[in-house]
Amino acid sequence: MWFRWNPEKLRIVDMLEEVNHWQQYKNGLQKAGYSPEALELMAKRAIINTYNLDNQLKKELLHDIKRVLNGEYVK
């Protein structure tokens, strides 16, 4: 599960990430053998590379990327 609904913590960056995941799904990446971790990394990096984020959001996404790489993010 990529998206955990919590309306108290919902941010636009979360929705941007879900848009990326939907595109991944439509393109069949999960069926092409991409792991959930790889899809998560691609979505987060796409947001960082595409949008002009404030420093705090960028730090959060970079921290999440580190958690994914350490096996602490995707369950």
Long-range contacts (C-beta under 8 A, 24 or more apart in sequence): 1-75, 2-36, 2-39, 2-40, 2-43, 2-74, 11-57, 13-47, 13-51, 13-53, 13-57, 13-60, 13-61, 16-47, 16-51, 17-43, 17-44, 17-47, 20-46, 20-47, 36-74, 37-68, 37-69, 37-71, 37-73, 37-74, 40-64, 40-68, 40-73, 40-74, 41-65, 41-68, 41-69, 44-68
